Amino acid sequence: MPGSPVYIWGAHLFTRLPFGEIATRVNWMSAFMAALTVGLLYLLIVRHVTGERLGALGGSVMFAVSVTFWSQAVVAELYTTNLVFILAGMLALLEWAAVRNRQTEDGSRRIPSGERTPKSKILNLKLPGRFWLVLAALLFGLSLGVHLSNVLLIPGLAIFVLLGWPVRRSGIFRWRRDIRSPKERLFDIAGGALAGLVGLLAVVVPLLWVYLVLPLVPTGDVFPKAEPGWPQFYASTFGAFSDWRFVYTWPQIPDRIVIFLRLLYQNIGPIGVGLLLLGAARLLWTRTRLFYLLVPVALANIIFYINYKAPDLDPFFLPSYWVGAALIATGLEGIAVGVRLLIGLRFPERKPTSVPQRSQTQFGITAGLLPIGQPPQWLAAGLLAVIISVGTLWNWQVSYAHNDRSNDFSFRDFYGNIFNELPESAYYYHRGAAMGYDLLYYTELYRVRPDLHIQAGPARDEPSRPPWPPAPVYAGTNKYDLFLPALLADDKKWYDQWIFGTFNWKSNILWGWLKSYKVRRDLPKEWMVRSTSPDAQPSNVVNIPFTSYLTLVGYDAEPQAQRGRPWHFVRYWRTTLNHIPPMATVIGDHQAVEIHSPLSDQLTDYIKARNISETELGDYIVRDDMYLVIPSNLAPGRYDISNSTINRSIGSLMYEPATPKSLVPREKFIMTLEVIDAAPIDPFNLPRDKEDK
């Protein structure tokens, strides 16, 4: 998207890697940034949250294998890059605060902002506090060039600065202030001015680049309904997806909160939930200022996005998930300290004789409270190791099944057949913005089928009713989608179902993708036919009831299909209502699934156009005609084909791990299909320009 210039710059660098397809190279960027994110998270926790290593390791590892973070580490998306800038900025800010307020061992003074700290105190570097402040401003500024939602960090950062360096509990009943007088709260004006200037430049320069290159961005990747210049820039950045913001009413908010809590549970598991609650209480009790930095950052993210109507909701919560990881680490620290308090009385503390004081913290269990050799230390270490192992394994088994896409060729199979079947010089329309990248990846980057006329999204200066093209018209979406070309937005068009792709079952359901239609202007009379018509008689009669108003009368299908190729499947429905719910077609034991509503949500408009009354509906048969692409990685053999109605709301959770039975609970057997071996159609082997773009 043009509103993410810093991500675009980084991705462009990774496309220069000398191996793999372009998409694979950008995927490597996500993986690299994910690894860097986990390292920064560990460093932030161990230096500024808990001060001990095992808890920091536990929180970081549990976050690393969480289902959402893992899912973004293996795809070409900006979320892991965004986390790198957020965490690096947070680390720099905390280092600045530590330098500015660090005191001598007797607590009599602090080190001024411009004074260099002793070696090994701050990341083992002799750096002035002003350096960290400027670095934090630079990183936070650049983060807005990755994702503009990072403005939500401002409340937490403001509270952190205003509260002053922490009021910390030094004992069970004793408090101490790390800053002794109001004068020591004076801000470094020169350093603050420099940081403000650097941060401003870090925000302005990437956005200025966006403003300058917008006229060069490919059609469909911007919002061209706005006037060129500032209106188009605003629509592409600050105003992008404004229709999705704060769209839910107060009665709907509880349901949205439940969705977030469910997603959080899927990411951290039952052990993570307990540790998070314990860690939040401990952080508030012992490190008040840090609590009011991290928790407002998470709350601002949660409040904004539970009111955001995005289909892929889960990745937007990642800035709150990493805060949860820090709280989990604090909870682990609390358990270790609790073990010391409970068992330490039985094993009195012995002063070390030969082990230097600094070495006592190397094992990293209770931040140096106990020598290495004390039994409570070892008991705490063992208990934490068990908790971390169980929590990590729980996350792993959920995440790996969901995120292992190494054998998923859904998009390749689908577009291989699309490009193979499209007639010469055909027109193919698709939705715009990021939702159209699947098509543009092949046609723009690799120039597959250069004879086709491709348009993804609205074109600049196109009329509201463009002329009908002189060749056959096809579409990868229909008139009910977003960012449509003007030709598809016209209500006078009808969409014949054509080739539909299938997804590998990965503990979730994806729909709204891998659809294709033949677009026509005439009213298709064959979609609904009288039950007495020869066209309403299926080859195989089954009469399976799916709901009180919907019955599958029968189907037409060949008993054999080639893997990686389209399989013709026609279902005959009788309905007494003017709509049919989304229907899942499941292959085998959930090896693959395809979902669409018969006639692709056009049934209500179609019945109205045909002037069919509600009382007459029972006399008609709905013909649900499609070609289903059999996955190329499906082993040859015999597979049951079953259908099930599905709740439409499931489509709003693209990263919702669940068992197949919980998502399609009413599967009904239709037929048995024999899948035979065949070479898949590789889109890169189809005609294309000699040189890739």
Buried (B, 14 or more C-beta within 10 A) or exposed (E): BBBBBBBBBBBEEBBEEEEEBBBEBBBBBBBBBBBBBBBBBBBBBBBBBBBBBBBBBBBBBBBBBBBBBBBBBBBBBBBBBBBBBBBBBBBBBBBBBBBBBBBEEEEEEBBBBBEBBEEEBBBEEEBBBBBBBBBBBBBBBBBBBBBBBBBBBEBBBEBBBEBBBBBBBEEEEEEEEBBEEEEBEEEBEEBBEBBBEBBEBBBEBBBEBBBEEBEEBEBBBBBBEBEEEEEBBBBBBEBBBEEBEEEEEEEEEEEBEEBBEEBBEBBBBEBBBBBBEBBBBBBBEBBBBBBBBBBBBBBBBBBBBBBBBBBBBBBBBBBBBBBBBBBBBBBBBBBBBBBBEEBBEEBEEEEBEEEEEEEBBEBBBBBBBBBBEBEBBBBBBEBBBEBBEEBBEBBBEBBEEBBEBEEBBBBBBBBBBBBBBBEEEBBBBBBBBEBBBBBBBBBBBBBBBEEBEBBBBBBEEBEEEBEEBEBBBBBBBBBEBBBBBBBBBBEEBBBBBBBBBBBBBBBBBBBBBBBBBBBEEEEBEEBBBEEEEEEBBBEEEBEBEBEEBBBBBBBBBEEEBBBBBBBEBBBBBBBEBBBBBBBBBBBBEBBBBBBBBBBBBBBEBBBEBBEBEEEEBEEBBBBBBBBBBBBBBBEEEEBBBBBBBBEEEBBEBBBBBBEBEEBBEEBBEBBEBEBEEBEBBBBEEBEBEEEEE
